Amino acid sequence: MKMKSLKIFGYAAPAAVALMLTLSAGCQKEEVAPIQNQERAPLTVTATIASTPSAVDTKTYLNAADWTAYWKTGDKIGITASPGAGVRVDNKPFTLSTGNGEKTATFTEDTQDPATTWPDGSATYLAIYPYQSAATISGDPKVINLTYPHTQYAMQGADGNFSSGVMAARVTATGSAPTAYSFINLFSIIKISLTGTGTLDKVTFKDLSGKPVSGAYTLGVESGFPEFPNTPANDAAKSIELFLNVPLSGTAQDIYLAVPARTYANGFEYVFCCGSQKMTKTMTGSKTLEAGKYYTYNSSLPFTKDAVSNLSSEGTANCYIVTAEGDYTFNGTVIGNGLPGFLPDVADETKKFHKATSAENATIAPGSAKVLWQDVSDLITNVSVTSGQISFSASTSKGNALIAAYASSDCTGDILWSWHIWCTDQPDNQNYVNAADKTFTLLDRNLGATSNSSTGGVASYGLFYQWGRKDPFSRNDSHLTKEATSSINGTISNTISHPNTYYTQSNSPYDWHYTTSGTNVVNNYLWGNPEGYNTSYTASKSIYDPCPPGYMVAPKDTWTYFSTSTGNWNGSGRTFNTNSGGGTTWYPAAGYRDYVSGSLGNSGSRGHYWSSSPTSADDSAGDLYFSERYVRPLDYYSRVLGFSVRCLFCGGK
């Protein structure tokens, strides 16, 4: 489902400010027989965005001077009718017909269905904005099943997006269907005013009790109240992330965040991000936020970065992004994204992601750590380990480094695990829509790239990955060793202890993971998408995924809209149309590392991008391939090759 567009004027705005109307009604229910197959004109209703004391208007676009909200052309609402008897109407869509730019507008029923009529007796009507086509009705009393977004957006002078039942109006009526609805707030709004330097690009909100604040929730047709489950369905549901682009200065900039209205027994936490610089603030103790009201956290809060930026505060991964000079730390005791990276329902231990002897152990005990390689001198310095935390200092330079952890105290012996430190400007998210109308959100550059521009040259190329391995390979041969795979070294555990060894294979099957049977069962599970060559799939982020927190390797149907007609060749790559609001994205022809020699090949003339999806061929996996003449979005190649990677937003660890 495509997300709703929210027009913002000014620096920042509530990304998903929701409205609630609580009406009590005591109408006697009547038994009314439905009228069948009677032709009628489409119903037209009037919808008003109401203002209430201590509330901030929401939606659909906003006037920065007074934060009043107005309807906008294209807006849709859904109306559900729950009668005592007779016809029940579920989530009927209405589209704005008049009132663009007004607080009061008319909405007309999308389609006239003579087989369905509105109740003619006592009924409760619940109208929701924005309309969600996927919303379902269940239970008794009836509830509407909706989704509140983990990711919210508010951008200066640009469209932001959200998709949720964030405004509601509830009316009871006897007789014909009501034609007037007043929309006010379902959620609470927190106003935060910040000063400082830098550009604020993200605010994260969490309930310190661990209860979900986003994801699936229900809205009672009779009660008009939202209800979240007690336990988060996934990691993404534990937080709300507001993405924005607010330059901070000495003048306070107002940020609005919409959150569930409830009592937070242990308080809540904010994390403010300017690139990789973070400031964490907590409100401890029981806090109650009421629906339809906004609360001021601080009227002039100076952005002061945490003494040391904790890169794993929002989840662990095999890669961390650093966007500014400073001191950093991350959790060196958790490998990859930890236990979520395992497939708990896989009984066969040979199909687990990690060593069979420690398949359920996602932790290590590092005694020391050091930089194995870095492509810019002194990019990373002062690497140390204290109580399992790996710390380092980053310079102002852009580039990549690989940090390895050892059990010993002097960086000798086997490597326990390794992490890619990606020093770059903060990447942006880009929406793609594939040929099947499925939406994907990807980073705007290759994994390891320090540029997303068609004029960036080699800086836009990024790093290379052998399919299923977590560690990158740079374009500099001095940063790696090359070794032919064998039954001794072509194992998962050996790649962990030798992350900078590029394994080659000159015989079939062409895979770095050594096998004599020709069936690479283990490899199919390495990037979390073992059945990815089927028409349908359920991908998850694996413990060997090379992407930063919140992202994973994209599945192979991501690029099915890409073709020679939707991507222009410029001599060293293609600028593709994303099929999403006129957007484009740059894909450099970074070439590859060869399967026999391990050498670089076809830089500037061919692009190969791994997907997380294995193919039915034993030694192959799906990839996007293009050159000046061809674009093949569903191509496949041998897994021993070193290809580029583009990371997909997955909303969690």
Secondary structure, DSSP 4 states (H G I P E B T S, - for coil): -PPEEEE--SS---SS--EE------PPP---PPPPS---PPPEEEEEE---TT-----SEEETTTTEEE--TT-EEEEEEEESSS--EEEEEEEEEE-TTSSEEEEEESS--TT----SSSEEEEEEES--TT-EEETTTTEEEEEE-SEEEE-TTSEEEE-S--EEEEEEESSSPP-EEEEEESSEEEEEEEESSSEEEEEEEEETT---SSEEEEEETTT--EE--SS-SSSGGGEEEEEEEEE--SS-EEEEEEE--SEETTEEEEEEEETTEEEEEEEES-EE--TT-EEEEEEEEE----SSEETTTT---SEEEE-SSEEEEEESSB-TT-GGGS-TT---GGGSSS-GGGTT--B---SEEEEEEESSTTSEEEEEEETTEEEEEE-S--EEEEEEEESSSSS-S-EEEEEEEEE-SPPPEEEEE-TTS-EEEEESS-TT-S--STT-GGGGT--BEETT--S-B-S-GGG-EEEE--TTTSSHHHHHH-TTEEEE--SSS--SS--SSS--TTGGGTTS-TTTTSSS------TT--SPTTEEEPPGGGGTT--TTTEEE-SSEEEEE-SSTT-EEEEE--BEE-SSS--EE-TTT-EEEEEEEE-SSTTEEEEEEE-SS-EEEEEEEETTSEEB--EEE-S--
